[in-house]
Amino acid sequence: MIELEGLTKRFGTKTAVDHLSFQVRPGQVTGFLGPNGAGKSTTMRMVLGLDHPTSGTARIDGKHYGELDEPLTYIGALLEAGGLHGGRSAYNNLLCLAQSNRIPERRVAEVLDLVGLSAVARKKPKGFSMGMGQRLGIAAALLGDPQILMFDEPVNGLDPEGIHWIRNLMKALAAEGRTIFVSSHLMSEMALTADHLIVIGRGKLLADTSMADFIHQNSRSYVRVRSPQPEQLRDALHSSGMTVAEEGNGTLEIDGATTEEVGELAGRHGIVLHELSAQRASLEEAFMRMTAAAVEYHAHDANAPQWAPKGV
């Protein structure tokens, strides 16, 4: 388990991480979300002892990273896939890590096979594609067979097959009871992977909740219904006390109702339906709503005027 308590990091007058306290528990994939500059990478670096906190603590199974013997057997991390030595072969990169953490050499071949790099084990990573570099970085994280794994943007550079592979790998590792902590800007992928979410903005904790609860609390859910008898349907819905909004083309949106309630109501009144569906916001929409006030840099709306004539 990863535990943060009051974790704070300042760079001069800028506070990058501001009194963060949360736990990353085993047995699930925990997504770590936040706008650019929110402090995610700095937080992960402090967990690994790469940056020293201004105040507060980060513990791995109750210990600071520097207190761990053979740390790769406790926690594996992918923060920068390009951090491995470009002049050594993929195999020798991992072998050096294994020997420094007293990990058996046979484990090197095992993880290279697991990530699909056995065929290029003797090649130097300086010639690897970005996706191959990511796979090698993931192999390094898995080398010590740790109970805790931390990934920062693990799908960068991966093709669709690779993305599918890393998603299933993280889920499988969590199912084994391991602690999986993953940061990503790819919301569609995070929605398919994470069970729990930690969301930060401007270094502060904004949410620590399940995926389902996060979307529910930060989005609008409603029922969409379309009928060739829109007036009769609208009157029936209003008479039952439902809140209805008209979207045109005979389509209505109903808040505070289920598809079963709307369908049964239409059936009782003999109203034909051409569409009846529950609508729920995506993780991306919920995230945008939650973090709107915490975004440091806002681009101009492409549809908004970029200038005005003098004198206007």
DOLUMTOR-341349 format. One line per 10 residues: number of its first residue (from 1); their letters; for each residue x, y, z of C-alpha. Coordinates in nm, 2 decimals. Example, Ala and Ser with C-alpha at 12.3 -4.5 7.8 and 13.67 -1.06 7.14 Angstrom:
% residues 2
1 = as = 1.23 -0.45 0.78 ~ 1.37 -0.11 0.71
//
This chain:
% residues 312
1 = mielegltkr = 0.00 0.00 0.00 ~ 0.11 0.36 -0.07 ~ 0.03 0.61 0.20 ~ 0.06 0.99 0.17 ~ 0.02 1.22 0.47 ~ 0.04 1.59 0.44 ~ 0.28 1.56 0.15 ~ 0.40 1.90 0.03 ~ 0.66 2.01 -0.22 ~ 0.76 2.37 -0.29
11 = fgtktavdhl = 0.99 2.49 -0.56 ~ 1.08 2.85 -0.45 ~ 0.75 3.04 -0.43 ~ 0.55 2.78 -0.62 ~ 0.37 2.50 -0.44 ~ 0.36 2.20 -0.67 ~ 0.20 1.96 -0.41 ~ -0.01 2.10 -0.13 ~ -0.07 1.88 0.18 ~ -0.18 1.57 -0.01
21 = sfqvrpgqvt = -0.31 1.28 0.21 ~ -0.45 0.96 0.06 ~ -0.39 0.59 0.04 ~ -0.35 0.36 -0.27 ~ -0.49 0.02 -0.17 ~ -0.41 -0.32 -0.30 ~ -0.64 -0.53 -0.51 ~ -0.75 -0.25 -0.75 ~ -0.62 -0.02 -1.02 ~ -0.61 0.33 -0.88
31 = gflgpngagk = -0.61 0.61 -1.14 ~ -0.42 0.93 -1.07 ~ -0.58 1.22 -1.26 ~ -0.52 1.59 -1.28 ~ -0.47 1.87 -1.53 ~ -0.12 1.95 -1.66 ~ 0.09 2.10 -1.38 ~ -0.14 1.95 -1.11 ~ 0.16 1.78 -0.94 ~ 0.11 1.42 -1.04
41 = sttmrmvlgl = 0.46 1.35 -1.15 ~ 0.61 1.54 -0.86 ~ 0.40 1.33 -0.62 ~ 0.51 1.01 -0.78 ~ 0.87 1.12 -0.77 ~ 0.84 1.19 -0.39 ~ 0.70 0.84 -0.34 ~ 1.01 0.70 -0.50 ~ 1.25 0.92 -0.31 ~ 1.35 1.11 -0.63
51 = dhptsgtari = 1.23 1.44 -0.49 ~ 1.24 1.52 -0.12 ~ 0.92 1.67 0.02 ~ 0.92 2.01 0.18 ~ 0.70 1.85 0.45 ~ 0.48 1.55 0.50 ~ 0.55 1.19 0.43 ~ 0.51 0.92 0.16 ~ 0.53 0.56 0.27 ~ 0.55 0.22 0.09
61 = dgkhygelde = 0.42 -0.05 0.31 ~ 0.49 0.17 0.61 ~ 0.84 0.26 0.51 ~ 1.01 0.55 0.33 ~ 1.16 0.44 -0.01 ~ 1.51 0.49 0.12 ~ 1.44 0.24 0.40 ~ 1.36 -0.04 0.16 ~ 1.62 -0.32 0.10 ~ 1.62 -0.42 -0.26
71 = pltyigalle = 1.34 -0.16 -0.34 ~ 1.26 -0.32 -0.68 ~ 1.12 -0.62 -0.49 ~ 0.87 -0.38 -0.31 ~ 0.77 -0.13 -0.58 ~ 0.82 -0.11 -0.95 ~ 0.78 0.21 -1.14 ~ 0.76 0.35 -1.49 ~ 0.81 0.72 -1.48 ~ 1.04 0.79 -1.77
81 = agglhggrsa = 1.08 0.51 -2.02 ~ 1.40 0.68 -2.16 ~ 1.58 0.64 -1.83 ~ 1.75 0.32 -1.92 ~ 2.11 0.31 -2.06 ~ 2.09 0.35 -2.44 ~ 2.43 0.19 -2.50 ~ 2.35 -0.14 -2.32 ~ 2.13 -0.41 -2.47 ~ 1.78 -0.44 -2.33
91 = ynnllclaqs = 1.89 -0.76 -2.16 ~ 2.20 -0.60 -1.99 ~ 2.00 -0.30 -1.88 ~ 1.77 -0.53 -1.69 ~ 2.05 -0.75 -1.57 ~ 2.22 -0.46 -1.40 ~ 1.90 -0.37 -1.22 ~ 1.85 -0.74 -1.12 ~ 2.21 -0.77 -0.98 ~ 2.18 -0.45 -0.78
101 = nriperrvae = 1.86 -0.58 -0.62 ~ 1.97 -0.94 -0.58 ~ 1.71 -1.06 -0.83 ~ 1.79 -1.39 -1.00 ~ 1.91 -1.36 -1.36 ~ 1.64 -1.59 -1.49 ~ 1.39 -1.31 -1.41 ~ 1.53 -1.09 -1.68 ~ 1.43 -1.34 -1.96 ~ 1.09 -1.38 -1.79
111 = vldlvglsav = 1.00 -1.01 -1.80 ~ 1.13 -0.96 -2.15 ~ 0.91 -1.24 -2.27 ~ 0.61 -1.10 -2.07 ~ 0.64 -0.76 -2.24 ~ 0.71 -0.91 -2.59 ~ 1.07 -0.81 -2.63 ~ 1.25 -1.14 -2.63 ~ 1.33 -1.11 -3.00 ~ 1.52 -0.78 -2.94
121 = arkkpkgfsm = 1.67 -0.87 -2.60 ~ 2.03 -0.82 -2.73 ~ 1.96 -0.50 -2.91 ~ 2.03 -0.15 -2.77 ~ 1.73 0.05 -2.66 ~ 1.87 0.37 -2.83 ~ 1.73 0.22 -3.15 ~ 1.39 0.13 -3.01 ~ 1.07 0.29 -3.11 ~ 0.88 0.48 -2.83
131 = gmgqrlgiaa = 0.64 0.19 -2.79 ~ 0.93 -0.06 -2.75 ~ 1.09 0.18 -2.50 ~ 0.77 0.18 -2.30 ~ 0.76 -0.20 -2.30 ~ 1.12 -0.21 -2.17 ~ 1.04 0.04 -1.90 ~ 0.75 -0.18 -1.80 ~ 0.98 -0.48 -1.79 ~ 1.21 -0.30 -1.55
141 = allgdpqilm = 0.91 -0.21 -1.33 ~ 0.81 -0.58 -1.32 ~ 1.16 -0.71 -1.27 ~ 1.14 -0.76 -0.89 ~ 0.79 -0.91 -0.90 ~ 0.68 -0.63 -0.67 ~ 0.35 -0.60 -0.49 ~ 0.32 -0.23 -0.57 ~ 0.35 -0.09 -0.93 ~ 0.34 0.27 -1.03
151 = fdepvngldp = 0.30 0.38 -1.39 ~ 0.31 0.74 -1.53 ~ 0.15 0.75 -1.87 ~ 0.21 0.38 -1.95 ~ 0.03 0.38 -2.29 ~ 0.26 0.66 -2.44 ~ 0.38 0.54 -2.78 ~ 0.20 0.20 -2.77 ~ -0.01 0.08 -3.06 ~ -0.37 -0.04 -3.01
161 = egihwirnlm = -0.25 -0.39 -2.94 ~ 0.00 -0.26 -2.68 ~ -0.26 -0.05 -2.51 ~ -0.50 -0.35 -2.49 ~ -0.21 -0.55 -2.34 ~ -0.10 -0.30 -2.07 ~ -0.47 -0.25 -1.97 ~ -0.52 -0.63 -1.92 ~ -0.18 -0.66 -1.75 ~ -0.27 -0.39 -1.49
171 = kalaaegrti = -0.61 -0.55 -1.43 ~ -0.45 -0.90 -1.39 ~ -0.19 -0.77 -1.15 ~ -0.46 -0.60 -0.94 ~ -0.66 -0.92 -0.94 ~ -0.36 -1.09 -0.78 ~ -0.39 -0.84 -0.49 ~ -0.12 -0.60 -0.59 ~ -0.13 -0.22 -0.56 ~ -0.15 -0.05 -0.90
181 = fvsshlmsem = -0.12 0.33 -0.92 ~ -0.14 0.47 -1.27 ~ -0.14 0.83 -1.41 ~ -0.28 0.90 -1.76 ~ -0.42 1.18 -1.96 ~ -0.60 0.93 -2.19 ~ -0.95 0.94 -2.02 ~ -1.11 0.68 -2.25 ~ -0.84 0.43 -2.15 ~ -0.86 0.52 -1.78
191 = altadhlivi = -1.23 0.47 -1.78 ~ -1.17 0.11 -1.90 ~ -0.89 0.04 -1.66 ~ -0.93 0.21 -1.32 ~ -1.15 0.10 -1.03 ~ -1.07 0.39 -0.81 ~ -0.97 0.75 -0.87 ~ -0.74 1.00 -0.70 ~ -0.79 1.35 -0.86 ~ -0.57 1.65 -0.78
201 = grgklladts = -0.56 2.01 -0.91 ~ -0.30 2.27 -0.83 ~ -0.14 2.02 -0.60 ~ -0.45 1.98 -0.38 ~ -0.67 1.67 -0.35 ~ -1.00 1.71 -0.53 ~ -1.14 1.36 -0.52 ~ -1.07 1.02 -0.37 ~ -1.35 0.79 -0.48 ~ -1.46 0.50 -0.69
211 = madfihqnsr = -1.49 0.54 -1.07 ~ -1.87 0.50 -1.06 ~ -1.92 0.75 -0.78 ~ -1.68 1.01 -0.94 ~ -1.88 1.00 -1.27 ~ -2.22 1.01 -1.08 ~ -2.12 1.30 -0.86 ~ -1.97 1.51 -1.14 ~ -2.21 1.46 -1.43 ~ -2.57 1.47 -1.53
221 = syvrvrspqp = -2.75 1.14 -1.59 ~ -3.08 1.14 -1.78 ~ -3.30 0.94 -2.01 ~ -3.33 1.01 -2.38 ~ -3.65 0.92 -2.55 ~ -3.78 0.97 -2.90 ~ -4.13 0.92 -3.03 ~ -4.35 0.99 -3.33 ~ -4.60 1.12 -3.08 ~ -4.39 1.38 -2.89
231 = eqlrdalhss = -4.68 1.59 -2.77 ~ -4.87 1.30 -2.61 ~ -4.54 1.17 -2.46 ~ -4.45 1.51 -2.32 ~ -4.79 1.56 -2.16 ~ -4.78 1.21 -2.01 ~ -4.43 1.28 -1.86 ~ -4.53 1.62 -1.72 ~ -4.85 1.47 -1.57 ~ -4.63 1.21 -1.38
241 = gmtvaeegng = -4.41 1.49 -1.24 ~ -4.10 1.42 -1.45 ~ -3.87 1.70 -1.56 ~ -3.86 1.71 -1.94 ~ -3.64 1.91 -2.19 ~ -3.71 1.91 -2.56 ~ -3.42 1.85 -2.80 ~ -3.61 1.86 -3.13 ~ -3.70 1.59 -3.38 ~ -3.93 1.44 -3.13
251 = tleidgatte = -3.65 1.38 -2.88 ~ -3.70 1.45 -2.51 ~ -3.46 1.44 -2.22 ~ -3.59 1.33 -1.88 ~ -3.41 1.40 -1.55 ~ -3.47 1.20 -1.24 ~ -3.62 0.89 -1.41 ~ -3.51 0.55 -1.52 ~ -3.56 0.39 -1.86 ~ -3.80 0.14 -1.70
261 = evgelagrhg = -4.02 0.42 -1.56 ~ -4.04 0.60 -1.89 ~ -4.10 0.29 -2.09 ~ -4.38 0.17 -1.86 ~ -4.54 0.52 -1.87 ~ -4.54 0.52 -2.25 ~ -4.68 0.17 -2.26 ~ -4.97 0.27 -2.03 ~ -5.06 0.55 -2.26 ~ -5.02 0.36 -2.58
271 = ivlhelsaqr = -4.74 0.58 -2.70 ~ -4.49 0.44 -2.96 ~ -4.12 0.49 -2.88 ~ -3.84 0.48 -3.14 ~ -3.56 0.54 -2.89 ~ -3.53 0.48 -2.51 ~ -3.18 0.50 -2.36 ~ -3.00 0.59 -2.04 ~ -2.75 0.87 -2.09 ~ -2.45 0.90 -1.86
281 = asleeafmrm = -2.15 1.14 -1.89 ~ -1.81 1.00 -1.98 ~ -1.52 1.01 -1.74 ~ -1.37 1.29 -1.96 ~ -1.68 1.50 -1.91 ~ -1.69 1.44 -1.54 ~ -1.32 1.51 -1.51 ~ -1.35 1.84 -1.71 ~ -1.63 1.95 -1.48 ~ -1.44 1.86 -1.16
291 = taaaveyhah = -1.11 2.02 -1.26 ~ -1.24 2.33 -1.45 ~ -1.13 2.57 -1.18 ~ -0.79 2.39 -1.13 ~ -0.67 2.42 -1.49 ~ -0.36 2.64 -1.50 ~ -0.36 2.72 -1.87 ~ -0.67 2.77 -2.08 ~ -0.65 2.77 -2.46 ~ -0.88 3.00 -2.66
301 = danapqwapk = -1.21 2.85 -2.78 ~ -1.17 2.78 -3.15 ~ -1.52 2.92 -3.21 ~ -1.47 3.24 -3.02 ~ -1.35 3.56 -3.19 ~ -0.97 3.60 -3.14 ~ -0.96 3.98 -3.20 ~ -1.18 4.28 -3.23 ~ -1.15 4.58 -3.46 ~ -1.01 4.90 -3.31
311 = gv = -1.27 5.11 -3.14 ~ -1.50 4.82 -3.07
//
